[in-house]
Amino acid sequence: MRSGAKVAVVGGVFLVVAGGVGYGGYNLYSGLTGGDSGGSDTKSASAPKETGPPSADEVDRAAKDFLAAWAGGNAAEAAQLTNNAADAEPLLAGYRDRAHVSAAVITPGEAVGATVPFTVKATVTFEGQSKPWSYASELSVVRGLTTGRALVDWAPTVVHPKLTKDTTLKTDKASAPPIKAVDRKGRELTKEKYPSLGAVLDSLREKYGDDAGGTAGIELVVASANEATPDQTLLTLTKGKEGTLTTTLDVDVQAAAEKAVQKYGQASVVAIKPSTGEIRAVANSPAGGYNTALQGAQAPGSTMKIVTAAMMMDNGVVKGPGAKVECPSTVAWEGVPFQNLERFEIKNGTFKDSFRRSCNTAFIKAVKPLTKRGNAGTALGDTARKYFGIGLDWQAGIATVDGSVPESAGAETAASYIGQGKITMNALNMASITATAKNGGFHQPVIVPKSLDDRELATAQRLPGSIAQALREMMRATAQYGTGQAAMAGVGGDKGAKTGSAEVDGQGKSNSWFTGYADDLAAAAVVQSGGHGGDAAGPVVAQVLRAR
């Protein structure tokens, strides 16, 4: 195996027939034809239990034995060569019985320590249709805790790199017909051109494939035990007939979003049309990972001050942007200190000054009168729900995680006013909050028209006109001569912004948040460990807004 050859201790590759299924296996031990394996499973009862990491020879032997049993179609035998036979056997057996792999040749590569990479060249056969299928994976060898034997460290990814503990491989008639997804102007959207849309397009196909008018084909998929999770297609045996599904996305904005997030290891961005709530772009880096843009839940930092400002004005704590508001370098809430970045302060400043410079203490000190009214811990959530639709059941057309502003107490209340504490948001939520401020009223974000399935959309009260106007005035100041100035410098039109950074326990650098609008497009982005909002997330949002 260390030579990279197709493992062949005796004679090379041969074909073994197991249960009528031909597998390319390796003549590694006579156990495949009924004798004693003589491999790493055999140990004298009196032999001392081995300890320490497996040796190179043990890694070599354990991997060979496992791959040979798997390639020979012997799921039970292969499972016993792992450290978790109970979980391994169903998945290994399903390789033939559910995935309908009719032949397979497994070729190991050079071992790297205890890890052995390998390639699989297989044939999938179902209802008279056959297609070749190839991929690469790897396994690791560990010392068994009870036996001391060298065993394959079991993980579903051994069988295929996209498998998890809650998924399996399955070949069958597709659960939904294929779709040709197009943007609002009829331009096609594909996973290849817009990789961030992979999970989105899978979800849309699962939910609306039948409505789009297509017919299902036969596919090999990664199927989840959770019915709400769409299948991931690995191989198409017969294509079926595509139906056309029109989305609210825009390929120009989507292309800009994809390019913008690629600059960072972990980042997400969403763009929304404020006047309608239509989602124009969704992008994540990495593109094939968790859809953080729509389903993340993280503290949004000072971008939440848009909602806090609305709460303060709605409760009469401040009269408007020109009201005098204290911004000391530090402030305490029930004995817990809070401070501004580098302890800056604003003397004789206005509410707009504190907003555009993102003064934390102003958004804590000024709200203290609410404690006397007894609603300090609920006012922010009430405002978020009443005017911004946060905490309602959004029906966007695909699965989303809605923002959360729970009731708070003690110092958590102060932290919530500046987007920390228990508050969680994602790029979709923050883009919607900004869109609401720009439009003056909430439109629930959608990625397909309501008319497609007549689903019930969430609704909220319109912002009072004076509050909506004040939010736009303060956001414009932030974009023109506040913390968002540098990022928004190249964005034209009527523009506004809000920066944010959110501290995360155990993370050395804060997450960078930024949200903004330009004319009738709003966007929000988060960059993990990106630091100040204007430094990382700001340029992402600006690049998306320039594509409108």
N, C-alpha and C positions, 0 to 999 in steps of 0.2 A: 504493500500500500504506500509506503514511503517513496517508492519509485514512481508512483503515479499510474501504474499499470492497472488494467481491469483485474481486480484481485483474483489471483489464480495460483494457489499453493500447489495444486496438482492439475496440470494440464490446461488450464485456462477456462474460458467461459463455456458453459454448456446450457442446454435447454432442459428444464425440468417441468413436468406437467403435474400440476396440483389441482385437483378438483376440476379438471377440464380446462384450466386456464394456463396458458403457456407463459412462463416467466423466464427471463434471462437471469440465471443464478450463478453461483460460483461453487465449484467442486472443492469445498473447503473441508468438509468432514462427511464421513460415511453415514452420519445420522439422517441425511436427506434420503437415503435409500434403505433406512431401517436399522443401521448399526449404531454403535456408541459414538458420540461426537468427539470425545477425547479432547474437547476444547476447554475454555475457561470455566465451564459449568462443573467439570469433574474435579473433585477435591477429596482427598483422603480425609476420613472423619478425624484422624489423629493429627492431621497437618495443622500447624498454627495459623491463626487468622492473619492475613496480610494487613498491614497498616500503611499509612502515608499515601501520597499521590500515586496513581498507577504509573508503572514504567512505560517506556516507549513500546516495548514488546507487548505489554498488556493492553495498551491502547490499540495497537495494531490488531491484536487477536480479537478483542471484544468487538471492535467495529466490524471486522470481517465476518465474525459469526452472526452478528445482528443483521447485517446487510444481506448475507446469504440466506438467512431464514426468511427475511422479508421478501427478497426477490424470488424465493422459492414458493411464495404464497402461504407460508406457515406462520400465520399471525400469532397463534398461541405460543409457539416456540420462540419467535422473535420477541414477544412481550416479556417472556421470562428472562431475556437477556438485557432487560432494562431494570431500573430501580423503582419502577411503578407499573407493574404488569397489569393491574386492574384498570388503569386509565389507558394504557397503551394498546391492549388487545382490541377493544372495539374500533379504535381508529385505524389500526393496521388491517383488521378484517374488512372494514368498510372500504378500504382502498380497492378491493376487488368487488365486494358485494354491492356497495352503494355508488362508488365512483365508476365502477365498471371498467377498470383498467384490465385489459385482456392480455397484455404482455408488457414486460418492463426489463430494461437492462440498467443496472445501477453501477456507476463507475466512480470509485473513490479517488480523491486527489491526495496531495501531500499532507500528512498530518502536521499541524502546528500546535506543538505541545500536546494537550489532551483533546484538541478539536480536530475533527476529520471532515473536510468538505467532500461533497460528492455530487454527481450529476445523474439525472434520471432521464432516460429516453424510453417513453412508454407509448402504448396504443390504447385509446379509449374506444370501446365498441358498445353501441346501444341501439336496439331496434333496427339492426341491419346497417347502421351508419358507423363508420370508423374514421378516426382522425389521429395523427401522431401528436404527441404532447411531450414537451421536454422542459426541464427546469433544473435549478441548482438549489441545494440545501446543505446542511451540515449537522453533525452530531458531536457531542462531547462525552468523554468517558470519565467516570468517577469511581471511587472506592465504595462498594456497598457497605452500609452502616452495620448491618447484622452479620453478613456473610464474609465481608472482607474481599469479595470478588470484584474484579473490574467489570463494571456494568455501564450501559448507555444511560446517560442522564436524560430521563424521559421529558420531552416537551412536544406538544403538537406540531411545532415548527420542524421537527425532524421529518415528518411525513411531507409537509409542504410549508414554506416560509410564511404563508398568509393564514395558516390555521391558528386558532386560539383554543382555550379550554372549552369554550361555548360554541364552537363551530365544527363542521365536518365537511368532507367532500361528497358531492352528490351529482350524478349525471341523470338527467330526466328532462321531460318537457319543461321548458322555462316557466317560471311562476308568473311571468308577465311578458307580453309581446315586446319586441324591440321598438325603440322610438327614435325618431330623428328630431332632436331638440333644436329649436331655432330661437334666435333672439327676437326682440320686439319688431325688428325690421325684416324678419325672415331669413337671417343669416345663420348658417348651421353652427352649432356648438358641439365640439367633440372633446373627449378626454385627452386625446393626443395633442390638440392645439391649446387646450385650456386645462391643464392637469389638475388644478384646484377644484374643478367641477366634477371630478370623478365620482365622489360619493353623492354629490347633488344629483347628477344625472341618473345614478343607480336608484336613488330614492324616488325621483320623478317617474322613472320607468315602472317601478314597483307599484306606485300609487295610481298612475294615470295611463299605464300602457294599454289597458283594455279600452279606455275612453278615446285613445288616440287613433283607434281603427286598425291596428296591426294584428298579426297572428303570431303565436309563439312558435319558436323553434326548439331544438334540443341542445342543451348546454351542460358543460361540467362547471359547477359553481362551488364556491365556499358558502355553505348554508348555515345560518345562525339559528340557535335554539330560540332566540328572541324574534318573534314574528314581525316586530316593528323594524328590525334591521334588514335592509335589502340584501339579496344575494349578490356576491361578487363573481362575475363571470371570468373563468379561467380559460375555457376552450369552447368554441362554438362548433358543434357538429353539423347542424343545419340552421340556417340563419332565421328562418321565419320571414314575416313581412313587416316592415317598419310602418309605424304610424307617425304622423307629424304632431309634435307638441310645441305650441308657442309659449315662450316664457317672457318675463318682463326684463330679462337681462339685456345688456348692450355689449356687443363684442368689442367695441373700442374702449369702453370703460373697463371691461373685464381684462382685456389685454394689458392695459396700464396697471391694473391691480396685480395681475400675475407677476409682471416685471418688477413692480415696486417691492413686493414682499420677498422676492428671491434674494435680495441683498442681505437677508438676515436668516439665521438658523431657525428661529421660531418667531413667527409673526403672522398676523391676520388683519384683514381689512374688509369692510363692507361699505358699499355705496347705495344710497337710497334717493329717490326723487321725492322731495318734501311735499309737493302739491298732491301726490297720489299715494305715496307709500310703496311704490313699485321698487323692488330691489334691482339695481343695475349691475352690481358686481359682488362676487364673493371670492376671496382668495386667501390661501394659507401657505405658509412655509413651515415644515415640508408639505408639499402638495398632497402626498398620499397618506398623510397621517390623520390624526383626530381632527374633526372639523371644528377647530377652536373658534372660528369666526361666528358660527351659528350656535354652537353648543357649549362653548366655554363658560366658565363661571369664576371670575376673578375680581378682586378689588379694583375699581376703576380710577382710584386716586382723585385728583382735583378736577377731572372732567365732570365729576358728580356735582361740582359747584354750580352747574347750570340748573340742576333741580333744587339744590339748596337755596340758590338765589331766588328762584320762583317761590319756594316755601317762605322765605323771609319776607318777601314783598306781599305774599298772599295773607300772611299772618300779621301784617302791620309792623314787623320788627324794623324794617327800613322802608322809606317812602319811595325810593327809586335810585337811579344811577348817581344822581347828584347829591344824595344825602351824605352827611358827614358820618364816617364810620372809623372807629379806632382800629389801628393795625400795629399793635406792639410787637416786639421781637418774640415774646413768649406769653403764654397765658395758661392758667391752670383750670381744670374742670374736676371738681371733687378731689382735689389734691394731686391729680395726674397732670404733669406739664406737657404742653404742646408748643411747638416753635415753628418759625418760618425757615425756609432754606437759608442757610448761613446766617440765621437770626436777623434778617433784614427787618426794617420797620418803615412805616409810612407815616409821616407827621402831617396832621391837618388834611388827611386825604379823604376822598369820597368813596362811595361804594364801588363805583366804576374803577377807580384806581386799584382798590383791593382785588377786584375781579381780574383786571387785565394783567396784574402782577402776581396773581394767584397767592394772595396773603391768607395763610391758614388761620391765623389768630383772629382775623376779622370775621371769619365765618363760624367761629366758635364763641368768641366774646359777645358778639352782637345778639346771638340767639339765646343767651342766658335767661332773658325774661320769660321764655317759654316754660322754663322749669316752674315758675310761679303759677302758670296756668295748668300745669300738670300734663301737658301734651308734648313735652320736649322729645320723648322717645318714640312718638307715633307720627308727629307732624310731617317728617320727611317722607315716610312711606305713604301717608295720605295724599301728599302732593304728587308723588311719583305715579300713584295709581290713578288719581282723579284727572290729571292733565296730560300725563305722558304715557298712559297705558301700561306702565310697568307693574307686573304682578297679575295681569289678566291672562287669559288663555289665548295666546296668539295662534292663529291657524294660517300660517304662511304658505302652505302647500307642501312643505317638507318639515321634518322634525327640527324644532329650535328649542333652546333653553332660554326661558324668559328671565329678565332681570329680577333680583330679589332685594327688597329693602325691608327687612324685618324690624319689628319693634325692638328697641334697645333700651339699655339702662346704664347708669353710671358713666364711666369714661368712654364706653362704647358709643354712647350717644354723640359725644363730641367728635369721636373718630369717624362716625358715619357722615357727619356734615362735610367732611373733606374726603369722602370716598374710601374710607378704610373701615375697620371693624368688621361687621358681618355682611356688609353690602357686597353683592356680586353682580357683575355685568359681563357682556361680551361685546365684540365689535358691532354686531347687529343691534343690540340694545342701545349702545351709545350713538350709533348713526341715527337711530330712530328718535332719540331724545333731541339730537341736534336738528333733525328734520322737523320735529314738532315746534321747536323754538323758531326756526326759520319760517315755517308755514303759519304759525299761530294756533295750530290745532293738530291733534294726533290722527294719523292714518296708519292703521295696522300694516306693517310690512308684508308684502306678498311677492312670491316668485312666479306664480301662475295666476291668471285672472280668477276672480271669485266666480265668474260665470261658468267656469269649467266644471265645477261640482256644487255650486250654490252653497258652499260652506259658510258658517256664520263667523263674521270677523269681529274682533274686539273693538269696542268704541270707548271714547273718553270725552270729557267736557273740553271745549275749546279754552285755551288760556285767556284770561281777561286781557283785553286789548292793550292796556297800559303795561302789563307784565310782559307780554310777548314783545312789545316795542322796546322795553327796557333790556330784555335779554339780548335782542339783536344789537342794540346800541353797545352793550358791554362786550359782546362777542366781536363786533366790528373793531372796537378799540383794541382788543387782544390781538387781532390779526394785523392791524395797521401799525400799532406802536406799543404792543405789549409782549408777553412771552411767546406769542405765536408769530411775531413779525418776520423773523428770519425764514421760517419754514414757508410762510404764505406769500413771500415777496414776489414770486413769479406767477401767482394766481391772480387773474383779472376778474372783473365783474364785481357785483355786490358780494362781499365775502366777510366771514366771521369765523372765530375759532376759540377753542379752549384747550389748554395743555394740562397734562397730569402725569404724575409719577406715583407708583404704588409700591410701598415696601412689603416684601414677602418674607416671612420667617425663614431663616436658614439660607436666604439668598443674598449674596454679597452686594449686588447691584439692583436697584429698583426696576420695576417694569415701566416701560415708556408708553404713555397713552397720549393720543391726540385726536381731537374731533373738530370738524370744521364744515363750512358750506361755501359754495360759490354759485350764485344765481339759484337755479332749481336743481342742485345736486348737493347732497350731504354725504359725508364719509367719516368713518372712525376707524382707528387702527390701534393695535397694541403690539409692542415688540418686547419679548421676554428679555429681562436683564438689559434693557436698552437705555436705562438712565433717565435723564430729563425728557419730558414729553416732546419738546421741540427738536431734540437732537436726533431721535431715531424714528418715532412714529410720525412726527410732523412731516418730514419729507415724503413718507409713504402716502399720507392723505393728500398732500399737495400734488403729487404726481397723478393721483386718481382724479382729483378735481380738474386738473388741466386737460383731461381727456374728454370732458363733457362736450 
